[in-house]
């Protein structure tokens, strides 16, 4: 079978393309962490409930109620494409929420009105 010389430019392009594909598959070349810190807290009361959405699946995001007691709650999970948290205070407490990426970049932070739920959400 005859062989044909491959130009150096074609070799370089092929090598770079292969590295880009490998980097994308291995997610080791500067890809953002999927981890999101979900945090809720209150002033002047406790948390009545917290619900958070994470890990987008084929049927959408998973929404889970959290076990809360006291004035603060947090977790770190794979946030998927649309992380979301809703916090409900007791009585006339003021609820706060925060979504932060693994690199400490704040995705959303909100403060609710007295006695009202507050929601933080982001699209990544």
C-alpha positions as CSV (number, residue, x, y, z in Angstrom):
1,X,0.0,0.0,0.0
2,X,1.5,3.4,-1.0
3,X,2.1,6.0,1.7
4,X,1.7,9.7,1.2
5,X,3.6,12.3,3.2
6,X,1.4,14.2,5.6
7,X,2.2,17.9,5.8
8,X,3.4,19.2,9.2
9,X,0.5,21.6,9.4
10,X,-2.0,18.8,9.1
11,X,-0.2,16.9,11.8
12,X,-0.3,19.9,14.1
13,X,-4.0,20.5,13.5
14,X,-4.8,16.8,14.1
15,X,-2.8,16.8,17.3
16,X,-4.4,20.0,18.6
17,X,-7.9,18.7,17.7
18,X,-7.2,15.4,19.5
19,X,-6.0,17.3,22.7
20,X,-9.1,19.5,22.6
21,X,-11.4,16.5,22.5
22,X,-9.5,14.7,25.2
23,X,-9.6,17.8,27.4
24,X,-13.3,18.1,27.0
25,X,-13.9,14.4,27.8
26,X,-11.7,14.4,30.8
27,X,-12.9,17.9,32.0
28,X,-9.4,18.5,33.4
29,X,-8.5,21.6,31.4
30,X,-10.0,24.5,33.3
31,X,-13.6,23.3,33.3
32,X,-15.7,24.7,36.1
33,X,-16.7,22.5,39.0
34,X,-20.3,21.5,38.9
35,X,-20.4,21.9,42.7
36,X,-22.7,24.6,44.1
37,X,-23.0,25.7,47.7
38,X,-26.6,26.2,48.7
39,X,-27.1,28.3,51.8
40,X,-30.1,29.7,53.6
41,X,-30.3,31.6,56.9
42,X,-32.7,33.8,58.8
43,X,-32.7,36.9,61.0
44,X,-35.4,37.1,63.8
45,X,-36.6,33.5,63.5
46,X,-35.7,30.0,62.3
47,X,-36.1,28.3,59.0
48,X,-39.5,26.7,58.5
49,X,-38.4,24.9,55.3
50,X,-35.8,24.8,52.6
51,X,-36.1,23.3,49.1
52,X,-33.3,23.0,46.6
53,X,-33.0,21.9,43.0
54,X,-29.8,20.2,41.8
55,X,-28.4,17.7,39.2
56,X,-30.3,18.1,36.0
57,X,-31.4,14.7,34.7
58,X,-33.2,13.5,31.6
59,X,-36.5,14.5,33.2
60,X,-35.3,17.8,34.6
61,X,-33.9,18.9,37.9
62,X,-34.3,17.0,41.2
63,X,-36.0,19.1,43.8
64,X,-35.5,18.1,47.4
65,X,-36.9,19.3,50.7
66,X,-34.1,19.7,53.3
67,X,-34.1,18.7,56.9
68,X,-33.8,22.0,58.7
69,X,-33.6,23.0,62.4
70,X,-32.5,26.4,63.6
71,X,-31.6,29.5,61.7
72,X,-29.1,28.2,59.1
73,X,-28.8,25.5,56.6
74,X,-26.3,24.7,53.8
75,X,-25.1,21.9,51.5
76,X,-22.8,21.5,48.6
77,X,-24.1,19.5,45.6
78,X,-23.8,19.2,41.8
79,X,-25.9,22.2,40.8
80,X,-26.6,21.1,37.3
81,X,-27.6,23.8,34.8
82,X,-30.3,25.6,36.9
83,X,-29.5,25.5,40.6
84,X,-32.3,26.9,42.8
85,X,-33.1,27.3,46.5
86,X,-36.2,28.5,48.3
87,X,-36.2,29.3,52.0
88,X,-39.2,29.9,54.2
89,X,-38.8,31.6,57.6
90,X,-40.9,31.1,60.7
91,X,-43.0,34.0,62.0
92,X,-41.8,37.4,60.9
93,X,-38.2,36.3,60.3
94,X,-36.3,37.5,57.3
95,X,-34.9,34.7,55.1
96,X,-31.8,35.0,53.0
97,X,-30.4,32.6,50.3
98,X,-27.1,32.2,48.5
99,X,-25.9,30.1,45.6
100,X,-22.1,30.0,45.1
101,X,-20.1,28.1,42.6
102,X,-17.1,26.0,43.7
103,X,-14.7,28.8,42.8
104,X,-16.5,31.1,45.2
105,X,-18.3,33.0,42.4
106,X,-21.7,34.1,43.7
107,X,-24.4,33.0,41.3
108,X,-27.3,34.6,43.2
109,X,-28.0,36.1,46.6
110,X,-31.4,37.4,47.8
111,X,-33.0,38.7,51.0
112,X,-36.7,38.2,51.5
113,X,-39.4,40.3,53.1
114,X,-40.4,39.7,56.8
115,X,-42.3,36.4,57.1
116,X,-42.1,35.7,53.3
117,X,-40.2,33.0,51.3
118,X,-37.0,33.9,49.4
119,X,-35.7,32.3,46.2
120,X,-32.3,32.2,44.6
121,X,-31.8,30.7,41.2
122,X,-29.2,30.7,38.4
123,X,-28.7,29.5,34.9
124,X,-25.2,28.1,34.2
